[in-house]
Amino acid sequence: MFVLANLVYAVALVLRILVEFEIFAVIASALFSWLNPNYYGNFRMFFQAMSDLVERPLRKVFPFLRSGIVDYTPLVAILVLVFIDQFLVGSLFDLSYVIRAASGL
């Protein structure tokens, strides 16, 4: 059972890293759009593509997040990612501890 516990723990850890990277990408993309909106280099396009993984579905579901020149989509994306981190990833960590405790280790 400890192998299953380690597998669940590893999946949770990888998901946490991916969620934290996605939060960083959303913040970097928003900063690029505010500080230098006319720069479209490879660096900015990479972060834009990464942040669009979360922001594009949000814009389709909630089109009112863009009001005039202000776009609240990055804020909502970060809130969704934090919720996923705390709920899903936290639950996976807790599950790995429960499995490990049940196996008697």
C-alpha positions in Angstrom: 0.0 0.0 0.0 2.9 2.3 0.5 3.6 2.3 -3.2 0.1 3.6 -3.9 0.6 6.2 -1.2 3.8 7.3 -2.8 2.2 7.4 -6.3 -0.7 9.6 -5.0 1.8 11.8 -3.2 3.9 12.2 -6.4 0.9 13.0 -8.5 -0.1 15.7 -6.0 3.4 17.1 -6.0 3.5 17.3 -9.8 0.1 18.9 -9.9 1.1 21.5 -7.3 4.2 22.4 -9.4 2.0 22.7 -12.5 -0.5 24.9 -10.8 2.1 27.2 -9.3 3.8 27.5 -12.7 0.4 28.3 -14.3 -0.2 31.0 -11.6 3.3 32.5 -12.4 2.4 32.4 -16.2 -0.9 34.2 -15.6 0.9 36.9 -13.6 3.8 37.3 -16.1 1.3 37.5 -19.0 -0.7 40.2 -17.2 2.4 42.2 -16.4 3.6 42.0 -20.0 0.3 43.2 -21.2 0.4 46.2 -18.8 4.0 47.2 -19.0 4.8 46.7 -22.7 1.6 46.0 -24.7 3.3 46.3 -28.1 6.1 43.8 -27.4 5.4 40.3 -29.0 8.7 38.5 -28.5 9.0 34.7 -27.9 9.2 35.2 -24.1 5.9 37.0 -23.9 4.2 34.7 -26.4 5.3 31.7 -24.3 3.7 33.1 -21.2 0.6 34.2 -23.2 0.1 30.7 -24.5 0.5 29.2 -21.1 -1.9 31.6 -19.4 -4.4 31.1 -22.2 -4.8 27.5 -21.1 -6.8 28.8 -18.2 -8.0 32.2 -19.3 -9.5 31.2 -22.7 -12.2 28.8 -21.2 -12.9 31.5 -18.5 -13.5 34.1 -21.2 -15.9 31.8 -23.1 -17.9 30.9 -20.0 -17.8 34.4 -18.4 -17.6 37.0 -21.2 -18.4 39.8 -18.8 -15.0 39.5 -17.2 -13.8 42.0 -19.8 -15.4 45.4 -19.2 -14.0 48.1 -21.3 -10.2 48.3 -21.0 -10.1 46.3 -17.8 -9.8 42.5 -18.0 -10.5 40.6 -14.7 -9.8 37.2 -16.3 -6.3 36.9 -14.8 -7.6 37.6 -11.3 -10.4 35.0 -11.7 -7.9 32.5 -13.3 -5.6 32.9 -10.3 -8.5 32.3 -7.9 -9.6 29.2 -9.8 -6.0 27.9 -9.7 -5.7 28.5 -6.0 -8.9 26.7 -5.4 -7.7 23.7 -7.4 -4.4 23.8 -5.5 -6.1 23.9 -2.1 -9.0 21.5 -2.8 -7.7 19.0 -5.4 -4.0 18.9 -4.6 -4.6 19.2 -0.9 -7.0 16.3 -1.0 -4.5 14.2 -2.9 -1.9 14.9 -0.2 -4.3 14.0 2.5 -5.3 10.8 0.7 -1.7 9.8 0.4 -1.3 10.3 4.2 -4.4 8.2 4.9 -3.2 5.4 2.7 0.1 5.4 4.3 -1.4 5.4 7.8 -3.8 2.6 6.8 -0.9 0.5 5.6 0.7 0.8 9.1 3.9 2.7 8.1 
